[in-house]
Amino acid sequence: MAFSFDESCSRVREALADAGRGLVEREAMVEVVTLCAVAGEHLLVIGPPGTAKSEAVRRTARALGGSYFEYLLGRFTEPSEVFGPVDLRKLREGLVETETAGMLPEAEVAFLDEVFLGSTAILNTLLGVLNERVFRRGHTRLACPLRVCVGASNALPEDEALAAFADRFLARIFVEPVPDPRLEELLAGGAALALEGETRTASLEALDVLARAAREADLTRVRPHLAQALRLLRGAGLALSDRRMVKTQRLVAAAAVLAGRRAPDGGDLWPLVYAVPTQAGQALAREVLRDVLARSENPALAAAALEASAGPLARAQRLIHAARGVLAARPGDAEGEALAAWRLKLEGVVREVDAGFAPEALPEDLRALREEVRAALP
């Protein structure tokens, strides 16, 4: 079935909303995985154990559709565990060929936990898969359908050889344990995850429509703004490699098409922050690019845009999304604890809007939503 550009945007947004439901403080990660899938780039997730990195990737993979491969690498992991075993029948004929069915070379979305623990043989083979989408081993040459590979680790590697491998992951996102104010949401969300049924799937066809639109996007208007942002980063001591700078254009174009626009503008520069390799560097980039990122917004990737930019329009999009969710979840009973809890959530939305925006700086769509929320309160 062929999807139009608008239909593809809608399907991916709906699937993303399903994938992120219940994942407290991991909504941005779900969105960045999708951003990378549309851009045709790879993502590195850095964070301590037990922070739902694998769950977020699994849910995003289900939402995007297609075949999925996941593996926890270790010091003694054999290449056959990732890429498939040698075909013994062909080996008897003197050919070293690999049976790749169900393994990484045939996956559309892949997740490699503790990716830097892989052996030299695994990482060298991975380079071809990541860079060229080609699997080479013995006599086997196979084009890989991989859209995005997500690597995870507890920390960035210090070894120079591993750092060179890590550079093949264009985007980086750093996760921390859920903060104290959201622990109730974490507990409720964790319980809900175990009870959930099937989530919506965008389908690879829809994803490919957006990926094609991102490749064909006209960056003429946004390129001078991107170049200026890169100059600002250089001036602050955050020099990106030439390859990384060129590839950031793919993230910018992907952000635009996921927002429903075929040509990026100044509001789509926020993915540049995720291309900065270190956590400290990303924090500095947010400060250096504060004015550049002030226009950042993305209705499909609201959490990722907010985390990258901390800009007012991105904050407004997040609040609108949160308020719509609360309004839609109004309990049926006229009284009772459920209704009282619902009212408290609405009041919390209003307080957050008032605390985050001066009345004269309130975006028009957020102003209208605030009035709608106020009208829903008794």
C-alpha positions in Angstrom: 0.0 0.0 0.0 1.4 3.4 -1.0 1.1 6.2 1.6 1.1 9.9 0.9 3.5 12.2 2.7 0.7 13.5 5.0 -0.6 10.0 5.7 2.9 8.9 6.5 3.4 11.8 8.9 0.2 11.0 10.7 0.9 7.2 11.0 4.4 7.8 12.4 3.1 10.4 14.9 0.3 8.1 16.2 2.7 5.2 16.5 5.2 7.4 18.4 2.5 8.5 20.8 1.8 4.8 21.5 5.4 3.9 21.9 6.2 6.7 24.4 3.1 6.1 26.6 4.2 5.0 30.1 7.9 5.6 29.4 8.6 8.4 32.0 11.5 10.6 31.0 12.2 8.5 28.0 9.9 10.1 25.5 12.8 12.1 24.0 14.7 8.9 23.4 11.8 7.3 21.6 11.6 10.3 19.4 15.3 10.5 18.6 15.4 6.8 17.6 12.7 7.7 15.1 14.5 10.9 14.0 17.6 8.8 13.2 15.5 6.1 11.4 14.1 8.8 9.1 17.6 10.4 8.7 19.3 7.0 8.0 21.7 7.6 10.9 22.5 5.7 14.1 22.1 6.6 17.7 24.2 6.0 20.8 22.4 5.9 24.2 24.6 6.5 27.3 23.2 5.9 30.8 23.4 3.7 33.9 21.9 0.2 34.0 18.2 -0.1 34.7 17.1 3.2 33.0 14.8 1.6 30.4 17.1 2.1 27.5 16.3 -1.3 26.0 12.5 -1.0 26.7 12.4 2.4 24.9 14.2 0.9 21.8 11.9 -2.2 21.8 8.8 -0.1 21.9 10.0 2.2 19.2 11.0 -0.7 17.0 7.5 -2.2 17.4 6.0 1.2 16.5 8.1 1.5 13.4 7.5 -2.0 12.2 9.9 -4.3 10.3 12.3 -6.9 11.6 14.1 -6.3 14.9 17.4 -7.6 16.2 18.6 -7.1 19.8 21.7 -8.5 21.5 23.7 -7.9 24.7 27.4 -7.9 23.7 30.1 -9.2 26.0 33.8 -9.8 25.9 33.3 -13.4 24.8 30.5 -12.8 22.3 31.2 -14.6 19.0 30.5 -13.0 15.6 28.1 -15.9 14.8 25.9 -14.8 17.7 25.3 -11.4 16.0 25.7 -12.0 12.3 24.8 -15.7 12.1 26.7 -19.1 11.9 28.8 -20.3 9.0 26.9 -22.4 6.6 28.4 -25.9 7.1 27.0 -27.2 3.8 28.8 -24.5 1.8 31.9 -24.9 4.0 32.2 -28.5 2.8 32.4 -27.0 -0.7 35.2 -24.7 0.4 33.0 -21.6 0.7 32.8 -19.5 3.9 29.3 -18.2 3.8 27.1 -17.0 6.7 23.4 -18.0 7.4 22.0 -14.5 8.3 18.3 -15.4 8.7 17.0 -13.7 11.8 20.3 -12.0 12.6 21.6 -8.4 12.4 22.4 -8.3 8.7 18.7 -8.8 7.9 17.2 -6.5 10.6 15.6 -3.1 9.8 16.0 -1.9 13.4 18.8 -3.1 15.7 19.7 -2.6 19.3 23.1 -3.6 20.6 23.5 -3.2 24.4 27.0 -2.7 25.8 28.1 -2.1 22.3 31.7 -1.3 23.2 32.3 -4.7 24.7 32.2 -6.3 21.3 35.3 -8.0 20.0 37.5 -6.4 17.3 36.1 -8.9 14.8 32.5 -7.9 15.7 33.2 -4.1 15.6 35.1 -4.3 12.3 32.2 -6.1 10.7 29.8 -3.7 12.2 31.6 -0.8 10.6 30.6 -2.0 7.2 27.0 -2.6 8.2 26.7 0.9 9.8 28.5 2.9 7.2 27.6 1.2 4.0 24.7 -1.0 4.9 26.7 -4.0 3.6 27.6 -7.2 5.5 30.9 -8.8 4.5 32.1 -12.0 6.0 34.1 -14.7 4.1 32.4 -15.1 0.7 29.2 -13.5 1.9 28.3 -10.0 0.5 24.8 -8.9 1.6 23.0 -5.5 1.3 21.4 -4.8 4.7 18.0 -3.2 5.1 19.0 -1.5 8.3 17.2 1.8 8.9 18.8 2.5 12.3 21.1 0.9 14.8 20.9 1.9 18.4 24.0 1.2 20.5 23.9 1.5 24.3 26.6 1.8 27.0 27.0 2.9 30.5 29.7 5.4 29.5 31.6 6.7 26.5 34.7 4.8 25.7 38.1 6.3 26.5 40.1 4.0 24.2 40.9 5.9 20.9 40.1 2.9 18.8 36.6 2.5 20.4 36.1 6.3 20.1 36.6 6.1 16.4 34.0 3.3 16.2 31.6 5.4 18.4 31.9 8.3 15.9 29.9 6.2 13.5 26.8 6.9 15.7 25.9 10.5 14.6 23.4 11.2 17.4 24.0 10.8 21.1 21.4 10.9 23.9 22.3 10.8 27.6 19.8 9.3 30.1 19.6 9.6 33.9 17.4 7.9 36.5 13.9 9.3 36.8 13.9 12.3 39.1 12.0 12.3 42.5 9.0 14.5 41.4 8.1 11.9 38.7 8.5 8.7 40.8 4.7 8.2 41.0 4.4 8.4 37.2 7.3 5.9 36.9 5.5 3.4 39.2 2.2 3.9 37.5 3.7 3.7 34.0 5.7 0.6 34.8 2.6 -1.2 36.0 0.7 -0.1 32.9 3.4 -1.4 30.6 2.9 -5.0 31.8 -0.8 -4.8 31.0 -0.7 -3.1 27.6 -1.9 -4.8 24.5 -0.7 -4.2 21.0 0.5 -0.8 20.0 -0.1 0.9 16.7 2.6 0.4 14.0 3.5 3.0 11.5 4.8 0.5 8.9 8.1 0.6 7.1 6.3 1.9 4.0 5.3 5.1 5.9 8.8 5.5 7.3 10.4 5.1 3.9 8.1 7.8 2.5 9.4 10.2 5.1 13.0 9.1 4.7 12.8 9.8 1.0 11.3 13.2 1.6 14.2 13.9 4.0 16.7 13.0 1.4 15.0 15.2 -1.1 14.4 18.2 1.2 15.6 21.6 0.1 18.0 22.9 2.7 18.9 26.1 0.9 17.0 28.3 3.3 18.3 26.7 6.5 21.9 26.1 5.5 23.2 29.6 6.3 21.6 29.3 9.8 23.1 25.9 10.3 26.6 27.1 9.3 26.3 30.0 11.7 25.3 27.7 14.5 28.4 25.5 13.7 30.6 28.6 13.9 29.2 29.5 17.3 30.0 26.0 18.5 33.5 26.2 17.1 34.0 29.5 18.9 33.0 27.8 22.2 35.5 25.1 21.6 33.0 22.5 20.4 34.5 21.7 17.0 32.7 18.9 15.2 34.4 16.8 12.5 33.7 17.7 8.9 31.9 14.4 8.4 29.7 15.0 11.5 28.9 18.6 10.4 27.8 17.4 7.0 25.6 14.6 8.4 23.8 16.9 10.8 21.9 18.2 7.7 20.2 14.8 7.6 18.9 15.1 11.1 17.7 18.7 10.4 15.9 17.5 7.2 14.4 14.5 9.1 13.1 16.8 11.9 11.3 18.9 9.3 9.6 16.1 7.5 8.4 14.5 10.8 6.9 17.9 11.6 5.1 17.8 8.2 7.3 20.2 6.3 9.3 19.3 3.2 11.8 22.2 3.6 13.5 22.8 7.0 13.6 26.2 8.6 15.2 27.9 11.6 12.9 25.9 13.9 14.5 22.6 12.8 18.1 23.2 14.0 17.7 21.6 17.4 19.0 18.1 16.3 22.4 19.8 16.1 22.6 19.4 19.9 22.3 15.6 19.7 25.2 15.6 17.2 27.6 17.0 19.9 29.5 13.9 21.2 29.6 14.4 25.0 27.1 15.2 27.7 29.1 18.3 28.9 29.4 19.4 25.3 25.7 19.2 24.8 25.0 21.3 27.9 27.4 23.9 26.6 25.8 23.8 23.1 22.4 24.6 24.6 23.9 27.7 26.2 25.9 28.8 23.2 22.9 28.3 20.8 20.2 29.6 23.1 19.2 32.4 20.7 19.5 30.1 17.7 17.3 27.4 19.3 14.6 29.7 20.7 12.4 29.0 17.6 12.7 25.2 18.1 9.4 23.4 17.9 8.2 20.1 16.5 4.6 18.7 17.1 5.8 15.1 16.3 9.0 15.2 18.4 8.1 17.7 21.1 10.0 16.0 23.9 13.2 15.7 21.8 13.0 19.3 20.6 12.4 20.5 24.2 15.3 18.5 25.6 17.7 19.7 22.9 16.7 23.3 22.9 14.9 24.2 26.1 13.3 26.9 23.9 9.9 28.5 24.6 8.1 27.1 21.5 9.3 23.6 22.3 8.1 24.0 25.9 4.7 25.2 24.6 4.4 22.2 22.4 5.1 19.8 25.3 2.6 21.6 27.5 -0.1 21.5 24.8 0.5 17.7 24.3 0.3 17.1 28.1 -2.8 19.1 28.5 -4.6 17.4 25.6 -3.8 14.1 27.2 -5.3 15.1 30.5 -8.4 16.6 28.9 -9.0 13.4 27.0 -8.7 11.3 30.1 -11.6 13.0 32.0 -13.2 10.3 34.2 -16.8 9.5 33.7 -18.1 9.8 37.3 -19.3 13.2 38.4 -17.6 13.1 41.7 -15.1 10.9 43.5 -11.4 10.5 43.9 -10.7 10.0 40.2 -12.3 13.3 39.3 -10.5 15.1 42.1 -7.2 13.7 40.9 -8.0 14.7 37.3 -8.7 18.3 38.4 -5.4 18.4 40.3 -3.6 17.4 37.1 -5.4 20.2 35.1 -4.5 22.7 37.8 -0.9 21.5 37.6 -0.9 22.2 33.8 -2.2 25.8 34.4 0.5 26.4 37.1 3.2 25.1 34.8 2.0 27.4 32.0 1.9 30.4 34.2 5.3 29.6 35.8 7.0 29.1 32.4 5.6 32.0 30.4 5.0 35.7 31.1 1.4 36.6 30.0 2.7 38.8 27.1 5.0 36.0 25.9 2.4 33.3 25.9 2.1 31.6 22.4 -1.3 32.0 20.9 -2.1 28.2 20.7 -1.0 27.8 24.3 -3.1 30.7 25.4 -6.1 29.2 23.8 -5.4 25.8 25.4 -5.0 27.5 28.8 -8.5 29.0 28.5 -9.9 25.6 27.5 -8.3 24.0 30.6 -9.6 26.8 32.8 -13.1 26.3 31.4 -12.9 22.6 32.1 -12.2 23.3 35.8 -15.3 24.0 38.0 
